[in-house]
Amino acid sequence: MAQDFTEISGLARGKGRPRVAETAAPSLVDLLNMIRADDPTTRHELERKSDLGRAVVSDRLTMLADLGLIDESELGTATGGRAPRLVRLAAKQGRVLVATLDQSALGVGVADLSGKLLTEHHEAFELTAPPQALAERLITLLRWSLDRQASPAGLWGISLSVPGTVPGSVGDFLMRTPAVLPAWEGFSLVEMLTRSFGAPVWMRSSVDTMTMGELHGGAGQGLGSMLFIKVGRRIGAGIVSEGRLFRGAQGATGLIGALPVHLGDRTGTLDALAGSDMILREGRLAAETGRSAFLADHLRRGGEITAIDVAQAAQMGDAACVDILTTSGRLIGQVVATLANTLNPEVIVLSGAIMQTNDIILAAVRETVYGASHPLVTRDLRIIRSQMGSSAGLVGAARVGAELLFAPSFLKDWVMQGSPLKHPGFAAFRAELDVAPPPPPLSPPPSRGAL
């Protein structure tokens, strides 16, 4: 059973164990993150990498084991002597709830402390719905996801993926809901989640989480540099440098949809001239003028034209729709070429619902990037479509949640207690919520058959 520092500090000194948290906490933080990075590893490797010395490493590992944060139950491969014990993060000790809030869908799942996604569920849901309805459905689905796990592990955190840019420093859990969407102004989603589940909440943009998902579960695995492009109503970029997501000073990297582009005599933002709203607008015009026989027939039958309809018509060879998607791809390619020349990525991954319907935008982006980039940049460059689909955001949110739980700035204040729920700042926040008015009643949970 895990013990907190107050219990451990009362033990006999034994092997020279420090009695004050200020002495032990920094080395515990460093060792735990070394273990996470190289899971599994050995005591010998930790001694070599940490420069702490054998006695201190042994002492700190014993403390981490007492706190329930590491596991040494498995043996490694013997290399001429006794087989070493493997040191791993105790990933099953806690759970992280993850959720993706997209424009037209909700995704929820459960992950372990290593950031491995254990379960996932997706369903249609319009993000334009009233915020209260969104919160109720989200909390219902998260509770259902936890119930499905049937695990004694406690909940350690909640990681959300949302469409807008989320400012903030790495490691800071949220104490109020950022206004990433206009309808969220004054809405207490974070506070409701914290009160409902008793765990800290983090939030990142969908581009950030999808980039992390692609890096750790898709085409970016093992790569040091990657450029991720999400194509939708908004067009955004995720940047991976030296194997890590680059977020910038305020978490506002990759806002390429706001860049100006030119189309004939028109000038506008990339979002306006190449995003899915443009595809929808031009597709409807092509249907109304008869330039697209496929969409005109769809409109006569009473169907509502969507960007996906335009993409599907293009896949069937409709010339007007092919032109619309090609125009979008070339404009995106112009901006991506500039990024490629600046960042020299190993791979460029394009994602988004519109990208899954056909290869027309992908082909136009490839043509433009290869034609407008330096030969050294494109020599080994791959430009591909993501194969992860809607799972990318959840996989990435799981990784983000795990990294933020163990971010040194956050970890140093809870490692001696063995649980982030005992972080003094979070404990104070929960105490504030306990005296606040209770949350409104939620809808009853759905049956499993309905999900």
C-alpha positions as CSV (number, residue, x, y, z in Angstrom):
1,M,0.0,0.0,0.0
2,A,1.3,3.4,-0.9
3,Q,2.5,5.7,2.0
4,D,2.8,9.4,1.9
5,F,5.8,11.4,3.0
6,T,4.5,11.9,6.6
7,E,4.5,8.2,7.1
8,I,7.8,7.6,5.4
9,S,9.6,10.4,7.3
10,G,8.6,8.8,10.6
11,L,10.5,5.6,9.7
12,A,14.0,4.8,11.1
13,R,16.7,6.6,9.1
14,G,18.1,3.2,8.0
15,K,20.2,3.8,4.9
16,G,20.6,7.5,5.4
17,R,17.1,8.4,4.2
18,P,16.5,12.2,4.4
19,R,13.8,13.3,6.7
20,V,12.7,16.5,4.8
21,A,10.8,16.7,1.5
22,E,13.0,19.5,0.2
23,T,16.0,17.1,0.2
24,A,14.3,14.1,-1.4
25,A,11.7,15.5,-3.7
26,P,14.0,16.9,-6.5
27,S,15.8,13.6,-6.9
28,L,12.5,11.7,-6.7
29,V,11.2,13.8,-9.5
30,D,14.3,13.3,-11.7
31,L,14.4,9.5,-11.1
32,L,10.7,9.0,-11.7
33,N,10.9,10.9,-15.0
34,M,14.0,8.9,-16.1
35,I,12.0,5.7,-15.4
36,R,9.1,7.0,-17.4
37,A,11.4,7.9,-20.3
38,D,13.2,4.5,-20.4
39,D,10.4,2.2,-19.1
40,P,11.6,-0.4,-18.3
41,T,15.1,0.3,-17.0
42,T,17.4,-1.0,-14.3
43,R,19.0,0.3,-11.2
44,H,22.4,0.2,-12.8
45,E,21.2,2.4,-15.7
46,L,19.6,4.9,-13.3
47,E,22.8,5.1,-11.3
48,R,24.8,5.8,-14.5
49,K,22.4,8.4,-15.8
50,S,21.5,10.2,-12.6
51,D,24.9,10.9,-11.1
52,L,23.3,10.5,-7.7
53,G,25.3,7.5,-6.5
54,R,24.3,3.9,-5.7
55,A,23.2,4.6,-2.1
56,V,21.0,7.6,-3.0
57,V,19.4,5.8,-6.0
58,S,18.7,2.8,-3.9
59,D,17.1,5.0,-1.2
60,R,15.0,7.0,-3.6
61,L,13.7,3.9,-5.4
62,T,12.7,2.4,-2.1
63,M,10.7,5.6,-1.4
64,L,9.1,5.5,-4.8
65,A,8.1,1.9,-4.3
66,D,6.7,2.7,-0.9
67,L,4.7,5.4,-2.5
68,G,3.3,2.9,-5.1
69,L,4.8,4.9,-8.0
70,I,7.2,2.2,-9.4
71,D,7.2,-1.5,-9.8
72,E,10.2,-3.8,-9.6
73,S,8.5,-7.2,-9.7
74,E,9.9,-8.3,-13.1
75,L,13.4,-9.6,-13.9
76,G,15.3,-8.6,-17.0
77,T,17.7,-10.7,-19.1
78,A,20.8,-11.9,-17.4
79,T,24.1,-11.0,-19.2
80,G,26.6,-13.3,-17.5
81,G,25.4,-12.9,-13.9
82,R,22.2,-12.5,-11.9
83,A,19.3,-11.2,-13.9
84,P,18.6,-7.5,-13.0
85,R,15.3,-6.3,-11.7
86,L,13.4,-4.1,-14.1
87,V,12.2,-0.7,-12.8
88,R,8.9,0.5,-14.3
89,L,6.4,3.2,-13.7
90,A,3.4,1.7,-11.8
91,A,1.1,2.6,-14.7
92,K,-1.8,0.7,-13.3
93,Q,-1.7,2.7,-10.0
94,G,-4.0,5.4,-11.5
95,R,-6.3,6.2,-14.4
96,V,-6.6,9.3,-16.6
97,L,-9.9,10.2,-18.3
98,V,-9.6,11.6,-21.8
99,A,-12.1,13.4,-24.0
100,T,-12.1,15.1,-27.4
101,L,-14.6,17.8,-28.2
102,D,-14.8,18.2,-32.0
103,Q,-17.2,20.3,-34.0
104,S,-19.6,17.4,-34.6
105,A,-18.5,14.6,-32.3
106,L,-17.5,13.6,-28.8
107,G,-14.8,11.1,-28.0
108,V,-14.1,9.7,-24.5
109,G,-11.7,7.1,-23.2
110,V,-9.6,5.9,-20.2
111,A,-5.8,5.7,-20.1
112,D,-3.2,4.4,-17.7
113,L,-0.4,6.5,-16.2
114,S,2.0,5.8,-19.0
115,G,-0.4,7.5,-21.4
116,K,-1.6,4.2,-23.0
117,L,-5.2,4.5,-24.2
118,L,-7.2,1.5,-22.7
119,T,-10.7,2.2,-24.0
120,E,-12.4,4.6,-26.4
121,H,-15.9,5.6,-27.5
122,H,-17.1,8.1,-30.2
123,E,-20.5,9.5,-30.9
124,A,-22.0,12.4,-32.9
125,F,-22.6,15.6,-31.0
126,E,-22.8,19.1,-32.2
127,L,-20.5,21.4,-30.3
128,T,-22.9,24.3,-31.0
129,A,-25.3,22.7,-28.5
130,P,-25.9,24.6,-25.2
131,P,-22.9,24.3,-22.9
132,Q,-24.9,22.7,-20.2
133,A,-26.1,19.9,-22.5
134,L,-22.5,19.3,-23.6
135,A,-21.3,19.2,-20.0
136,E,-24.0,16.7,-18.9
137,R,-23.4,14.4,-21.9
138,L,-19.6,14.6,-21.4
139,I,-19.8,13.8,-17.6
140,T,-22.2,10.9,-18.3
141,L,-19.9,9.4,-20.9
142,L,-16.8,9.8,-18.7
143,R,-18.6,8.1,-15.8
144,W,-19.7,5.3,-18.0
145,S,-16.1,4.9,-19.3
146,L,-14.8,4.5,-15.8
147,D,-17.5,2.0,-14.8
148,R,-16.5,-0.2,-17.8
149,Q,-12.9,-0.4,-16.5
150,A,-13.9,-2.2,-13.3
151,S,-10.4,-1.3,-11.9
152,P,-9.4,-0.5,-8.3
153,A,-7.0,2.2,-9.6
154,G,-8.0,5.7,-8.6
155,L,-8.7,8.6,-11.0
156,W,-5.6,10.9,-11.2
157,G,-6.6,13.4,-13.9
158,I,-8.7,14.4,-16.8
159,S,-7.2,15.5,-20.2
160,L,-9.4,17.3,-22.7
161,S,-8.9,18.1,-26.4
162,V,-10.9,21.1,-27.7
163,P,-11.0,23.0,-31.0
164,G,-9.6,26.3,-29.9
165,T,-6.1,27.4,-28.8
166,V,-5.6,26.9,-25.0
167,P,-3.0,29.2,-23.5
168,G,-1.1,28.2,-20.3
169,S,2.1,26.9,-18.9
170,V,3.0,23.2,-19.0
171,G,2.0,21.5,-15.8
172,D,-0.6,24.0,-14.6
173,F,-4.0,22.3,-13.9
174,L,-7.0,24.4,-14.7
175,M,-8.9,26.3,-12.0
176,R,-11.3,28.0,-14.4
177,T,-12.6,27.3,-17.9
178,P,-10.8,29.2,-20.7
179,A,-13.0,30.8,-23.3
180,V,-11.7,28.7,-26.1
181,L,-15.2,28.8,-27.7
182,P,-17.6,31.8,-27.7
183,A,-20.4,29.9,-26.0
184,W,-18.1,29.0,-23.1
185,E,-17.8,32.6,-21.9
186,G,-18.6,32.3,-18.2
187,F,-19.4,28.6,-18.4
188,S,-17.8,26.5,-15.6
189,L,-17.0,23.2,-17.5
190,V,-13.6,22.7,-15.7
191,E,-15.2,23.4,-12.3
192,M,-18.0,20.9,-13.0
193,L,-15.6,18.2,-14.0
194,T,-13.3,18.8,-11.0
195,R,-16.3,18.7,-8.6
196,S,-17.8,15.6,-10.3
197,F,-14.6,13.5,-10.4
198,G,-12.3,15.0,-7.8
199,A,-9.3,15.1,-10.2
200,P,-7.3,17.9,-11.8
201,V,-8.2,18.9,-15.4
202,W,-5.9,19.8,-18.2
203,M,-7.0,21.1,-21.7
204,R,-5.1,21.3,-25.0
205,S,-6.1,22.2,-28.5
206,S,-7.2,19.5,-30.9
207,V,-4.2,20.2,-33.1
208,D,-1.9,19.6,-30.2
209,T,-3.5,16.4,-29.1
210,M,-3.8,15.0,-32.6
211,T,-0.1,15.8,-33.2
212,M,0.8,14.0,-30.0
213,G,-1.4,11.0,-31.1
214,E,0.3,10.8,-34.5
215,L,3.7,11.2,-32.8
216,H,3.2,8.3,-30.4
217,G,0.7,6.1,-32.1
218,G,0.9,6.9,-35.8
219,A,3.3,7.9,-38.6
220,G,5.5,9.9,-36.3
221,Q,6.6,7.1,-34.0
222,G,10.4,7.1,-33.6
223,L,10.8,10.4,-35.5
224,G,12.5,13.5,-34.3
225,S,10.7,16.0,-36.5
226,M,7.2,16.1,-37.9
227,L,4.7,18.6,-39.3
228,F,1.0,17.8,-38.6
229,I,-1.7,19.6,-40.6
230,K,-5.4,19.4,-39.6
231,V,-7.8,20.4,-42.3
232,G,-11.3,21.5,-41.4
233,R,-13.2,24.7,-40.9
234,R,-10.0,25.9,-39.3
235,I,-6.6,24.8,-40.6
236,G,-3.9,24.3,-38.0
237,A,-0.4,22.9,-37.7
238,G,1.3,20.9,-35.0
239,I,5.1,21.1,-34.9
240,V,7.3,18.3,-33.5
241,S,11.0,19.2,-33.0
242,E,13.6,16.8,-31.4
243,G,10.8,14.3,-30.7
244,R,8.7,16.8,-28.7
245,L,5.7,18.9,-29.4
246,F,6.6,22.6,-29.7
247,R,3.9,24.9,-28.2
248,G,5.6,28.3,-28.1
249,A,5.3,30.9,-25.4
250,Q,1.5,30.9,-25.1
251,G,0.5,27.6,-26.7
252,A,-0.4,29.4,-29.9
253,T,1.9,27.8,-32.4
254,G,0.6,26.5,-35.8
255,L,-2.2,29.0,-36.3
256,I,-1.6,28.9,-40.1
257,G,-5.3,29.3,-40.9
258,A,-4.9,33.0,-40.1
259,L,-2.1,33.5,-42.7
260,P,-3.0,35.6,-45.8
261,V,-3.1,33.8,-49.2
262,H,-4.1,34.8,-52.7
263,L,-6.5,33.2,-55.1
264,G,-6.6,35.1,-58.4
265,D,-7.5,38.7,-57.5
266,R,-8.9,37.7,-54.1
267,T,-6.9,37.9,-50.8
268,G,-8.0,36.3,-47.6
269,T,-7.0,33.9,-44.8
270,L,-6.1,30.3,-45.5
271,D,-9.2,29.3,-43.4
272,A,-11.5,31.4,-45.5
273,L,-10.1,30.4,-48.9
274,A,-9.1,26.8,-48.3
275,G,-11.0,25.5,-45.3
276,S,-14.1,23.3,-45.3
277,D,-16.4,26.3,-45.2
278,M,-15.0,27.4,-48.6
279,I,-15.4,23.9,-49.9
280,L,-19.0,23.9,-48.7
281,R,-19.7,27.3,-50.2
282,E,-18.2,26.6,-53.6
283,G,-19.9,23.2,-53.7
284,R,-23.3,24.7,-53.0
285,L,-22.7,27.3,-55.8
286,A,-21.7,24.5,-58.2
287,A,-24.9,22.7,-57.4
288,E,-27.1,25.7,-57.8
289,T,-25.4,26.7,-61.2
290,G,-25.4,23.2,-62.5
291,R,-21.6,23.0,-62.8
292,S,-21.7,19.9,-60.6
293,A,-24.2,17.4,-61.9
294,F,-23.8,15.2,-58.9
295,L,-24.4,18.0,-56.3
296,A,-27.2,19.5,-58.4
297,D,-29.0,16.1,-58.4
298,H,-28.4,15.9,-54.6
299,L,-29.9,19.3,-54.1
300,R,-33.0,18.5,-56.2
301,R,-33.6,15.5,-54.0
302,G,-33.8,17.8,-51.0
303,G,-30.4,17.0,-49.7
304,E,-28.3,19.5,-47.8
305,I,-24.9,20.1,-49.3
306,T,-21.9,19.5,-47.0
307,A,-18.1,19.7,-47.5
308,I,-18.1,15.9,-47.3
309,D,-20.6,15.7,-50.1
310,V,-18.3,17.8,-52.3
311,A,-15.4,15.5,-51.4
312,Q,-17.4,12.4,-52.2
313,A,-18.5,13.9,-55.6
314,A,-14.9,14.6,-56.4
315,Q,-14.0,11.0,-55.6
316,M,-16.6,10.0,-58.2
317,G,-15.0,12.2,-60.8
318,D,-17.2,15.3,-60.7
319,A,-14.9,17.8,-62.4
320,A,-16.3,20.9,-60.6
321,C,-15.7,19.3,-57.2
322,V,-12.2,18.1,-58.2
323,D,-11.4,21.7,-59.0
324,I,-12.7,22.9,-55.6
325,L,-10.6,20.4,-53.6
326,T,-7.5,21.0,-55.8
327,T,-7.7,24.7,-55.2
328,S,-7.9,24.1,-51.5
329,G,-4.9,21.7,-51.6
330,R,-2.8,24.1,-53.6
331,L,-3.4,27.0,-51.2
332,I,-2.7,24.8,-48.2
333,G,0.4,23.5,-50.0
334,Q,1.8,27.1,-50.4
335,V,1.7,27.7,-46.7
336,V,3.0,24.2,-45.9
337,A,5.9,24.6,-48.3
338,T,7.0,27.7,-46.3
339,L,6.8,25.7,-43.1
340,A,8.7,22.8,-44.7
341,N,11.5,25.1,-45.8
342,T,11.7,26.6,-42.3
343,L,11.5,23.4,-40.3
344,N,12.8,20.6,-42.6
345,P,10.5,17.9,-41.2
346,E,10.9,14.2,-41.8
347,V,7.2,13.7,-42.5
348,I,4.2,15.9,-43.1
349,V,0.9,14.3,-42.0
350,L,-2.5,15.6,-43.2
351,S,-5.6,14.9,-41.2
352,G,-9.3,15.8,-40.8
353,A,-12.6,14.4,-41.9
354,I,-12.3,15.9,-45.4
355,M,-8.9,14.2,-45.9
356,Q,-10.4,10.7,-45.3
357,T,-12.7,10.8,-48.3
358,N,-10.2,11.0,-51.1
359,D,-6.6,11.9,-52.1
360,I,-7.3,15.0,-54.1
361,I,-6.2,17.6,-51.5
362,L,-3.3,15.3,-50.5
363,A,-2.1,15.2,-54.1
364,A,-2.4,19.0,-54.6
365,V,-0.5,19.6,-51.3
366,R,2.3,17.2,-52.5
367,E,2.6,18.8,-55.9
368,T,2.8,22.3,-54.4
369,V,5.2,21.5,-51.6
370,Y,7.6,19.4,-53.8
371,G,7.5,22.2,-56.4
372,A,8.1,25.1,-54.0
373,S,10.6,23.6,-51.5
374,H,14.4,23.4,-51.5
375,P,15.7,20.1,-52.9
376,L,17.4,19.3,-49.6
377,V,14.0,19.7,-47.8
378,T,12.1,17.4,-50.1
379,R,14.9,14.8,-50.8
380,D,13.6,12.3,-48.1
381,L,10.4,14.1,-47.2
382,R,7.2,12.0,-47.0
383,I,3.8,13.7,-47.3
384,I,1.1,11.3,-46.1
385,R,-2.5,11.1,-44.9
386,S,-3.1,10.1,-41.3
387,Q,-4.4,6.6,-40.7
388,M,-5.5,7.2,-37.1
389,G,-8.8,8.9,-37.9
390,S,-10.8,10.0,-34.8
391,S,-8.5,8.0,-32.5
392,A,-5.6,10.5,-32.9
393,G,-7.1,13.0,-30.5
394,L,-7.8,10.5,-27.8
395,V,-4.4,8.9,-28.0
396,G,-2.8,12.3,-27.9
397,A,-4.9,13.5,-25.0
398,A,-3.8,10.4,-23.1
399,R,-0.2,11.2,-23.7
400,V,-0.7,14.9,-22.8
401,G,-2.4,13.9,-19.5
402,A,0.4,11.5,-18.6
403,E,3.1,14.1,-19.4
404,L,1.3,16.9,-17.4
405,L,0.8,14.7,-14.4
406,F,4.5,14.1,-14.2
407,A,5.7,17.5,-15.4
408,P,8.4,18.5,-12.8
409,S,6.7,21.7,-11.9
410,F,3.6,19.8,-10.9
411,L,5.2,16.5,-9.7
412,K,7.5,18.2,-7.2
413,D,4.5,19.2,-5.1
414,W,2.8,15.8,-4.9
415,V,5.5,13.2,-5.3
416,M,6.1,12.9,-1.6
417,Q,2.4,12.2,-1.0
418,G,2.2,9.6,-3.8
419,S,-0.9,11.0,-5.5
420,P,-1.6,14.2,-7.5
421,L,-4.9,14.5,-5.6
422,K,-2.8,15.5,-2.5
423,H,-1.1,18.3,-4.4
424,P,-1.6,21.3,-2.0
425,G,-2.7,23.7,-4.8
426,F,-5.3,21.2,-6.1
427,A,-6.4,20.3,-2.5
428,A,-7.1,24.0,-1.9
429,F,-9.0,24.3,-5.2
430,R,-11.2,21.4,-4.3
431,A,-11.9,22.9,-0.9
432,E,-13.0,26.1,-2.6
433,L,-15.4,24.1,-4.8
434,D,-16.8,22.2,-1.8
435,V,-18.2,25.4,-0.4
436,A,-19.5,26.7,-3.7
437,P,-23.2,26.1,-4.8
438,P,-23.7,22.4,-5.9
439,P,-23.8,21.7,-9.7
440,P,-27.1,21.3,-11.5
441,P,-28.5,17.8,-11.8
442,L,-27.2,15.7,-14.6
443,S,-29.1,13.4,-17.0
444,P,-29.2,9.7,-16.0
445,P,-26.4,7.6,-17.5
446,P,-27.3,5.8,-20.7
447,S,-27.5,2.0,-20.9
448,R,-24.5,0.2,-22.3
449,G,-26.6,-1.0,-25.2
450,A,-27.3,2.6,-26.1
451,L,-23.6,3.3,-26.3
